Amino acid sequence: MAYSHIAVDIKGSVGVIRLDRPKALNALCAELFMELDEALNGFEADDAIGAVVLTGSNKAFAAGADIKEMQTKTYMDVYKKNFLTGCEERVDTSRKPIIAAVAGYALGGGCELAMMCDFILAADNAQFGQPEIKLGTIPGMGGTQRLTRFVGKSKAMEMCLTGRMMGAEEAERSGLVSRIVPLDDLVDEAINVASSIAELSQPIVMMCKESVKKSYETTLAEGIMFERRVFHSTFSTEDQKEGMSAFAEKRTPDFKNC
Ligand SMILES: CC(C)=CC(=O)SCCNC(=O)CCNC(=O)[C@H](O)C(C)(C)COP(=O)(O)OP(=O)(O)OC[C@H]1O[C@@H](n2cnc3c(N)ncnc32)[C@H](O)[C@@H]1OP(=O)(O)O
């Protein structure tokens, strides 16, 4: 498929998707969402891909949902079509790890899209925010829920109620991003990290991701039981035998993804 709002590349076993709508600071229009969905479906189905990097430009990861596309929509338009439902779902439900490499603005839907990824590497110029309140609306792609889980109620409430932006250092301090990387190194570093994950056993990586995600959706006791059962199930895989044998034999494991 030819894309007009994203650029797709493969680096070894890493799928790279770059949001590429520079004139609108990668504002997330309907077509961009469709293309993102299509590209992620392709990577999800491709056994040769072990992890995905999602990035934007140096100026903007994404400056939010497309305001110009939304401005004339009525309540009936958005309610009847269940606006924003499903368009970003593939990111949230992807079984392969997705790393957001965020430089510049990650605002509104851009911040929400980054938060749907498994973790965020931020360039030193990254700016995160949920400015929807200034547009007379509220976050609609999970911002009030995910931001609160990342940074806690007080900071999430302040950010959502004022619309102020948070720089990379504050985002790292608050637990929103895993690490800050110099702007020039951001995408290479994200690809390196993704490659190191892609070298591991794909099913075990999926199980690990599922287990961490569970912690957001359940009680501690249920989460620990879930983890224990998944941990037990890793012993049914050849890759667990290979990983532990390779350690004992002081060699690099050769995972077969089974
Ligand atoms: C998911 C839900 C429910 C909601 C949302 O996401 S609502 C959107 C939230 N985001 C915002 O409110 C941010 C809007 N953008 C800005 O405030 C500024 O663009 C900026 C601070 C990010 C950057 O300012 P700067 O002066 O550097 O650049 P601009 O001239 O303002 O923008 C360049 C170009 O991009 C267009 N643009 C930017 N953001 C969006 C957007 N979210 N939707 C549509 N278009 C956007 C901007 O209009 C301009 O294009 P034109 O020159 O053609 O007007």
The ligand as an ORCA input file, in Angstrom:
! r2SCAN-3c Opt
* xyz 0 1
  C      -7.820     13.374     20.661
  C      -8.641     14.559     20.953
  C      -9.961     14.257     21.437
  C      -8.302     15.833     20.839
  C      -7.079     16.476     20.367
  O      -6.017     15.941     20.174
  S      -7.337     18.124     20.094
  C      -5.776     18.722     19.582
  C      -4.868     18.987     20.706
  N      -3.701     19.696     20.241
  C      -3.612     21.022     20.260
  O      -4.476     21.726     20.724
  C      -2.340     21.603     19.688
  C      -2.663     22.491     18.488
  N      -1.458     23.066     17.926
  C      -0.791     24.091     18.505
  O      -1.126     24.567     19.564
  C       0.396     24.620     17.764
  O       0.313     24.182     16.426
  C       1.744     24.142     18.345
  C       1.971     24.795     19.727
  C       1.804     22.637     18.490
  C       2.912     24.582     17.393
  O       2.841     25.963     17.136
  P       3.633     26.578     15.914
  O       3.398     28.047     15.963
  O       5.030     26.088     15.898
  O       2.961     25.943     14.620
  P       1.540     26.319     13.981
  O       1.711     27.396     12.971
  O       0.509     26.519     15.027
  O       1.180     24.924     13.253
  C       1.722     24.571     11.977
  C       0.584     24.017     11.142
  O       0.089     22.847     11.766
  C      -1.312     22.967     11.976
  N      -1.693     22.221     13.188
  C      -1.029     22.140     14.334
  N      -1.681     21.368     15.202
  C      -2.784     20.949     14.587
  C      -3.873     20.093     14.956
  N      -3.933     19.474     16.150
  N      -4.856     19.896     14.057
  C      -4.823     20.451     12.842
  N      -3.799     21.249     12.408
  C      -2.814     21.489     13.280
  C      -1.532     24.449     12.118
  O      -2.874     24.770     11.908
  C      -0.592     24.978     11.072
  O      -1.167     24.810      9.780
  P      -1.658     26.098      8.925
  O      -0.490     27.008      8.860
  O      -2.062     25.501      7.621
  O      -2.798     26.651      9.709
*
